Amino acid sequence: MLKPASSTGKDAEKAKDQVTPLAARLMGIYTFMAGIIRIYASFRPEDPSLYQLGIWTHLVAGAHFTSELLVFKTINFSGPQVFPFLAAYGGATWMFLQWSHYVQ
């Protein structure tokens, strides 16, 4: 059974100063914009420009998560933190491998 994360855990103090309302809004807007681009790309996969933008949304997300892991050290590569990496790099890899099938 899942339980909510504790705000008194060992990482709470480390992350407390990093999540500001501005950071939360920026991440929300980025996620919303990436979603819009991906929806447009999914409805017109034969359009090379939209398809490339879809790939780029995955790569930018992957770069963001990688920088959090390697540069800022705010996440560990374990447990639930693995899924964003799988979605970002898996999506980009899949789209790249399927390029010739969709883009004419």
Contact map, one row per residue, 1 for C-alpha under 8 A:
11100000000000000000000000000000000000000000000000000000000000000000000000000000000000000000000000000000
11110000000000000000000000000000000000000000000000000000000000000000000000000000000000000000000000000000
11111000000000000000000000000000000000000000000000000000000000000000000000000000000000000000000000000000
01111100000000000000000000000000000000000000000000000000000000000000000000000000000000000000000000000000
00111110100000000000000000000000000000000000000000000000000000000000000000000000000000000000000000000000
00011111100100000000000000000000000000000000000000000000000000000000000000000000000000000000000000000000
00001111100100000000000000000000000000000000000000000000000000000000000000000000000000000000000000000000
00000111110100000000000000000000000000000000000000000000000000000000000000000000000000000000000000000000
00001111111100000000000000000000000000000000000000000000000000000000000000000000000000000000000000000000
00000001111111000000000000000000000000000000000000000000000000000000000000000000000000000000000000000000
00000000111111100000000000000000000000000000000000000000000000000000000000000000000000000000000000000000
00000111111111110000000000000000000000000000000000000000000000000000000000000000000000000000000000000000
00000000011111111000000000000000000000000000000000000000000000000000000000000000000000000000000000000000
00000000011111111100000000000000000000000000000000000000000000000000000000000000000000000000000000000000
00000000001111111110000000000000000000000000000000000000000000000000000001000000000000000000000000000000
00000000000111111110000000000000000000000000000000000000000000000000000000000000000000000000000000000000
00000000000011111111000000000000000000000000000000000000000000000000000000000000000000000000000000000000
00000000000001111111001000000000000000000000000000000000000000000000000000000000000000000000000000000000
00000000000000111111101100000000000000000000000000000000000000000000000000000000000000000000000000000000
00000000000000001111111100000000000000000000000000000000000000000000000000000000000000000000000000000000
00000000000000000011111110000000000000000000000000000000000000000000000000000000000000000000000000000000
00000000000000000001111111000000000000000000000000000000000000000000000000000000000000000000000000000000
00000000000000000111111111100000000000000000000000000000000000000000000000000000000000000000000000000000
00000000000000000011111111110000000000000000000000000000000000000000000000000000000000000000000000000000
00000000000000000000111111111000000000000000000000000000000000000000000000000000000000000000000000000000
00000000000000000000011111111100000000000000000000000000000000000000000000000000000000000000000000000000
00000000000000000000001111111110000000000000000000000000000000000000000000000000000000000000000000000000
00000000000000000000000111111111000000000000000000000000000000000000000000000000000000000000000000000000
00000000000000000000000011111111100000000000000000000000000000000000000000000000000000000000000000000000
00000000000000000000000001111111110000000000000000000000000000000000000000000000000000000000000000000000
00000000000000000000000000111111111000000000000000000000000000000000000000000000000000000000000000000000
00000000000000000000000000011111111100000000000000000000000000000000000000000000000000000000000000000000
00000000000000000000000000001111111110000000000000000000000000000000000000000000000000000000000000000000
00000000000000000000000000000111111111000000000000000100100000000000000000000000000000000000000000000000
00000000000000000000000000000011111111100000000000000000000000000000000000000000000000000000000000000000
00000000000000000000000000000001111111110000000000000000000000000000000000000000000000000000000000000000
00000000000000000000000000000000111111111000000001001100100000000000000000000000000000000000000000000000
00000000000000000000000000000000011111111100000000001100100000000000000000000000000000000000000000000000
00000000000000000000000000000000001111111110000000000000000000000000000000000000000000000000000000000000
00000000000000000000000000000000000111111111000001000000000000000000000000000000000000000000000000000000
00000000000000000000000000000000000011111111101001101100000000000000000000000000000000000000000000000000
00000000000000000000000000000000000001111111100000100000000000000000000000000000000000000000000000000000
00000000000000000000000000000000000000111111100000000000000000000000000000000000000000000000000000000000
00000000000000000000000000000000000000011111111001100000000000000000000000000000000000000000000000000000
00000000000000000000000000000000000000001111111101100000000000000000000000000000000000000000000000000110
00000000000000000000000000000000000000000001111100100000000000000000000000000000000000000000000000000111
00000000000000000000000000000000000000001001111111100000000000000000000000000000000000000000000000000010
00000000000000000000000000000000000000000000111111110000000000000000000000000000000000000000000000000010
00000000000000000000000000000000000000000000001111111000000000000000000000000000000000000000000000000000
00000000000000000000000000000000000010011001101111111100000000000000000000000000000000000000000000000000
00000000000000000000000000000000000000001101111111111110000000000000000000000000000000000000001000000010
00000000000000000000000000000000000000000000000111111111000000000000000000000000000000000000000000000000
00000000000000000000000000000000000011001000000011111111100000000000000000000000000000000000000000000000
00000000000000000000000000000000010011001000000001111111110000000000000000000000000000000000000000000000
00000000000000000000000000000000000000000000000000111111111000000000000000000000000000000011001100000000
00000000000000000000000000000000000000000000000000011111111100000000000000000000000000000001000000000000
00000000000000000000000000000000010011000000000000001111111110000000000000000000000000000000000000000000
00000000000000000000000000000000000000000000000000000111111111000000000000000000000000111011000000000000
00000000000000000000000000000000000000000000000000000011111111100000000000000000000000011001000000000000
00000000000000000000000000000000000000000000000000000001111111110000000000000000000000000000000000000000
00000000000000000000000000000000000000000000000000000000111111111000000000000000000000010000000000000000
00000000000000000000000000000000000000000000000000000000011111111100000000000000000110011000000000000000
00000000000000000000000000000000000000000000000000000000001111111110000000000000000000000000000000000000
00000000000000000000000000000000000000000000000000000000000111111111000000000000000000000000000000000000
00000000000000000000000000000000000000000000000000000000000011111111100000000000000110000000000000000000
00000000000000000000000000000000000000000000000000000000000001111111111000000000000010000000000000000000
00000000000000000000000000000000000000000000000000000000000000111111111110000000000000000000000000000000
00000000000000000000000000000000000000000000000000000000000000011111111111100000000000000000000000000000
00000000000000000000000000000000000000000000000000000000000000001111111111111000000000000000000000000000
00000000000000000000000000000000000000000000000000000000000000000111111110000000000000000000000000000000
00000000000000000000000000000000000000000000000000000000000000000111111110000000000000000000000000000000
00000000000000000000000000000000000000000000000000000000000000000011111111000000000000000000000000000000
00000000000000000000000000000000000000000000000000000000000000000011111111110000000000000000000000000000
00000000000000100000000000000000000000000000000000000000000000000001100111110000000000000000000000000000
00000000000000000000000000000000000000000000000000000000000000000001100011111000100000000000000000000000
00000000000000000000000000000000000000000000000000000000000000000000100011111100100000000000000000000000
00000000000000000000000000000000000000000000000000000000000000000000100000111110110000000000000000000000
00000000000000000000000000000000000000000000000000000000000000000000000000011111110000000000000000000000
00000000000000000000000000000000000000000000000000000000000000000000000000001111110000000000000000000000
00000000000000000000000000000000000000000000000000000000000000000000000000000111111000000000000000000000
00000000000000000000000000000000000000000000000000000000000000000000000000111111111110000000000000000000
00000000000000000000000000000000000000000000000000000000000000000000000000001111111111000000000000000000
00000000000000000000000000000000000000000000000000000000000000000000000000000001111111100000000000000000
00000000000000000000000000000000000000000000000000000000000001001000000000000000111111110000000000000000
00000000000000000000000000000000000000000000000000000000000001001100000000000000111111111100000000000000
00000000000000000000000000000000000000000000000000000000000000000000000000000000011111111110000000000000
00000000000000000000000000000000000000000000000000000000010000000000000000000000001111111110000000000000
00000000000000000000000000000000000000000000000000000000011011000000000000000000000111111111000000000000
00000000000000000000000000000000000000000000000000000000011001000000000000000000000011111111100000000000
00000000000000000000000000000000000000000000000000000000000000000000000000000000000011111111110000000000
00000000000000000000000000000000000000000000000000000010010000000000000000000000000001111111111000000000
00000000000000000000000000000000000000000000000000000011011000000000000000000000000000011111111100000000
00000000000000000000000000000000000000000000000000000000000000000000000000000000000000001111111110000000
00000000000000000000000000000000000000000000000000000000000000000000000000000000000000000111111111000000
00000000000000000000000000000000000000000000000000100010000000000000000000000000000000000011111111100000
00000000000000000000000000000000000000000000000000000010000000000000000000000000000000000001111111100000
00000000000000000000000000000000000000000000000000000000000000000000000000000000000000000000111111110000
00000000000000000000000000000000000000000000000000000000000000000000000000000000000000000000011111111100
00000000000000000000000000000000000000000000000000000000000000000000000000000000000000000000001111111110
00000000000000000000000000000000000000000000000000000000000000000000000000000000000000000000000011111111
00000000000000000000000000000000000000000000000000000000000000000000000000000000000000000000000001111111
00000000000000000000000000000000000000000000110000000000000000000000000000000000000000000000000001111111
00000000000000000000000000000000000000000000111100100000000000000000000000000000000000000000000000111111
00000000000000000000000000000000000000000000010000000000000000000000000000000000000000000000000000011111
